[in-house]
Amino acid sequence: MIKDSKEERREYDYLIVGAGLFGSVFAHEMTKRKKKCLVIDRRNHLGGNVYCEHIEGIEVHKYGAHIFHTNDKKIWDYVNQFTSFNNYINSPLSFSKGKLYNLPFNMNTFYQLWGVKTPAEAKRIINKQIETYGTKSPENLEEQALSLVGKDIYDTLIKEYTEKQWGRKAVELPAFIIKRLPVRFTFDNNYFNDRYQGIPKGGYNTIINGLLEGIETRTGVDFFEERSILEALAKKVVYTGKIDEFFGFKYGALEYRSLRFEHEILNTDNYQGNAVVNYNDKTYDYTRIIEHKHFDFGKQDKTVITKEYPEAWTLKKEAYYPVNDHKNQEIFKKYKEASMCLENIIFGGRLAEYRYYDMHQIIASSLTKVNQVLQKETIG
C-alpha cells in the first residue's frame, strides 16, 4: 500500500486528547514501542480526575476520593511499577438522622440500626421487610432498593443520599441504577472485596508522571479550538473526551450529573477521624466530606477537607456520571456507529465510551485498546 505523503510528514504517530489514565497509559505503551506521542489536555494539569494537589503536606484528591482497588494482579503489578501503595482500606461512614453508620451494609450497620448481634437476627429482619415492602418486578429505584434490602436500610442510608446524588426522586429513577446492593453478614467495614487496594504513595501524580515520563505534553490546550492544526500534527488521534462533543452534538447532547468540590484548610490535626463520611440527609447539600490526610495516615498539624456537591450538568460543567437511561443509550449508539467509520480516530475512556469506569478498568481498557491498534496496524 502506498502511503500518503502528508502522512509521512506528520510529526507524531499519535495525538492523544486527554491526559487522564486512559490517555496516559496509551501514550506510555506506544512510546515503549517507539511511537512518537503528543498528549494534550484542556485542563492546566495532567492526570484528569485522579490529579492531586499538594497542600499543607497532604495529597489532596482535587476531583473527589479515588481509592485504587482491583482483583487483577496484572493491573496491580502494572501500577506498582511507578510507585508503591500504602495499605489504606476504604471504610466509609454514613451520617443519617443524627447517627453514624458503617458502610457497606454489614453486621456493624445492622447492630447500629436494630441492636442485633447475629447474622440470623439480621437476616430475619431484612427478609421480613423485603417480603412486606418489596416487589418481584421493580419499576423504579425505590422499588428495587426495597426489594433488595428492605425499608429501614433504604430509608436510613439510601433514599435521601441517592435523590441528592441524581437530583431526582427515587421513584423517578430507573431500577437498574442499583442492580444489587452489597449486604454482608460479617463485621467487616472494608468497602471493597478486591484483593489489592490502597493509595499510591506520593499521590496519583506519581503514576501519571511515571506513565508520561519522556513524552511531550501540553496542558491548557482545547482540542476543539485548534482542531485542524492539532489533527494535522499526527497520523492518528486518540480521543478521550465526550464523544458527542467530538461530533458537534449532531445527534443531541448526552446527559451527565456533575459535581462541585469545595476544599478547606482547617487548623486542626483531625476533623472527622475518617477519610470519607457520607451525609445522607437532605438537610445537607453535599453528599460527603473527604478528609484527605486519612488516605495516607497523615500526622500533619493541619487538615484539608473537601465537601462534594452533586449538581445538574450543563455543557459548561465537568461531566462526571453518565445518565445511562434508555434515551441516552439510544443517542450514544448513534455516536458509537459514527465513531466506527473513522479510520484514524481511536475512541477510549469513560467520556468517549459514555460509561462509568473504575481506575483499574480504565487501565485495562487502555491496554486492550493498545493491543487492538497494534494488531490492526500489523495486519494493515
Helices and strands as residue ranges (DSSP letters): H 5-9, E 12-17, H 21-32, E 37-41, G 48-50, E 52-55, E 58-61, E 68-70, H 73-80, E 93-96, E 99-102, H 107-114, H 119-133, H 141-149, H 151-153, I 154-158, H 159-166, G 170-172, G 175-178, E 196-198, H 205-211, E 216-219, H 227-231, E 234-239, H 243-246, E 256-266, E 276-279, E 288-291, G 292-296, E 303-312, E 321-322, H 326-339, E 345-347, H 350-353, H 359-379
